[in-house]
Amino acid sequence: MRLVASGIVCPGRQGTARSSCAFANIAVLPNGRWLCGFRGGPTKTQTVGQHVLLTCSDDEGRSWSPPVSPFVPPPVEGRPGLFRAAVPTALPDGRVLLTLCWVDHSDPSLPFFNEQTEGLLDTRLFHAWSTDNGETWSEPVLMDTTPYNVPTPVTGPVLVLRNGELACQFELNKHYNDTSTWRHSSVLMFSGDGGTSWPGHVVVSNDPANRFFYWDQRPGVLADGRILDVFWTYDNQAAAYLNIHARESVDHGRTWSEMWVTNVPGQPAQPVSLADGRIAMVYVDRTGRPTIKVRASDDGGHTFPAETEVVIASADVERQTTAKQIMQDAWAEMEAFSLGLPATTPLPNGDVLVVYYAGPETDVTDVRWARLRP
């Protein structure tokens, strides 16, 4: 693959409410519009002042509309909240479905992650719909994630499955002051009515021994209808990251293969099918200087040969990972990253569109885009 174009979706402006622009996702709409949702904030980790923004490009990234924040986060059970992520999906009927990640803001002094308990602030999912390519939106509707009544941070866009259903993805954390052991899982919930209700559910990843954490699931629906899910994998016993793990489903997410280990280090984005039958996977490699790369697989995602590797972006900083001893060290390390979280989507001509955040320091980052061609 080769990098054929790149640019900035929204620059981070130091000292403003948009100094930290991060956590981007993007959808390509039927009319050709690129719709991007991301989080803005005065710093990367500060919850006060964070808000979600939407922007679009109608000329394939050459220019972008002024970012807008069209939603007022509603209270949940009487508690105020803020939106932390906005993730668009283009639906087959022409509508756009936006998944919004809500975070409890009843005590603005609390950080998102509780270092003492490893719990999260209460985190819920809302959905909003647009019938005019993202120009206007319905009021956000709280998603019923029962039986998962714990913090449920979103991990990516709603998937459009080949059987006509939708699948909403998130992961399970534990409540903020819960002192029990954190048992992480990745989940899909299914809808057959366009996202109005989500009655079906399946746990995609969970280690019963609680040694391996399959973080940040990134499922992609491939050209043949399979779902390939890839994971940023952490060994909680060794306090170290492993190579990207993966598994697949051939029955629309209901059952999953055994997990396998790819030959790629780092944090992946959604895998994308290429016209020649290969699978592209964008990922962040932090084994040295932080770098966003892409590799291609010709064996269904089991291996991604090093000779297919192309660099998309590199940070102007030294290595941002260190030796860790406990989970809190991993969270502190994540909070300092100044490049990461790529998200991908295919373009109609077979190219791959990537968005990610990058900047000179932790709290000053842009949302950027790149276009890859097989």
Secondary structure, DSSP 4 states (H G I P E B T S, - for coil): -EEEEEEEEE---TTSTTSEEEEEEEEE-TTS-EEEEEEEESSSS--TT-EEEEEEESSTTS--PPPB----PPPBTTB-EEEEEEEEEE-TTS-EEEEEEEEE-SSTTS-SB-TTT--B--EEEEEEEESSTTSS-PPPEE---TT--S---B-SPPEE-TTS-EEEEEEE--BTT--SPP--EEEEEEESSTTS---EEEEEE--TTS-EEEEEEEEEE-TTS-EEEEEEEEETTTTEE-EEEEEEESSTTSS-PPPEEEEEESEE---EE-TTS-EEEEEEE-SSS-EEEEEEESSTTS---GGG-EEEEE-SS-------SSHHHHHHHHHH-SEEEEEEEE-TTS-EEEEEEEEEETTEEEEEEEEEE-
